[in-house]
Amino acid sequence: MKTIYLDNNATTQVAPAVTEAMLPYFTQKYGNASSMYPMAAEAHHAMERARAQVAALIGAAYPDEIIFTSCATESDNTAIFSAVRAYAQKKHIITSKVEHPAVLHPYKFLESQGYKVDYIGVDANGRFDMDQYKAALDANTALVSVMWANSETGTIFPVAEIAALAKEHGALFHTDAVQVIGKMPVNVQETKIDMLSLSGHKFHAPKGVGALYVKRGTRFTEFMMGGHQEKGRRGGTENIPYIVGLGVAAELAQKRVSDGSLARIAALRDRLQAGLLSSIADAKLNGDPDNRVPNTANISFGYVEGEAILMHLNEYGICASSGSACTSGSLEPSHVLRAMGVDFKFAHGSVRFSLSEQTTGEDVDKVLEVMPGIIENLRKISPFSRMK
């Protein structure tokens, strides 16, 4: 049975070109980039080439604004705890209610340590509440951390405007940009962003490598303490094979943004979405219909459970998600849908379909073929159907 993979917001397949570029650094070119012999120098040069590739992807002014990390979770934690240490006299921080746990959990911890935290809400389409945000900002705000696009709905936040307002109040601004990299143009120089997190496995690099952009001049204290690596900003021997892979994936992502691939993905996403909404009663789109990343459709099917839908999709080799990968083990509706005020009878039955350039029209056709029957059969046995 062919696997139809529609969970690319959770992780992506490593691109063949990425794997090919990485392999020599496991075998022939395995030197430690901090050592002094030729093999080490070769590893160091490969790392710096990757740093430049990642910098180009996000429009950074200088390659040394890129710090390599193990993942976006580490990057998020580094940015948050660095900011509050750098501005220790300020005890107010701001985020949104729909962030990834890699941001929400550090914020909850800081709240327990005496910080005042404002969690900005969203509307029914998942759009950031700018009025609430403006009212929350004050001179005591140390940090604002707001995602660029939501992992569950794909809704894009006005990060440039949010960052500019933070800077007007003397606060640092960080964004978790995991879900926009390779899905839309990103140029940090056109914004007031101080720090930006990304993760390689979301754009066809391997799991276990990410990066943190730190704008030159930003007050910064390291989170991973140890050696002198990354100019003393992140201790630990650099993972050269994975860093090389991240660099190649960054080049491929930059190409996708400019070669028309995103429009093709968006067209497939729209065909899938329109087909499901037209063929299945009591189905609704979650997220901003006009301002989403091009690969994401989060659809709720009333009166059934998302986990049951996924189990039946598995029988056809179809991979999707009932929420973000980090929360899909819970039977509770996602915190994102709760923040949006999605009705209980729909919140439990949400499925996120996230496409990639590898998604085909045949993949979409198969989902449209099997989903109406799956939902019909589940509604016959679902206790939620009594809520109608």
Disulfide bonds with the S-S distance in Angstrom:
none
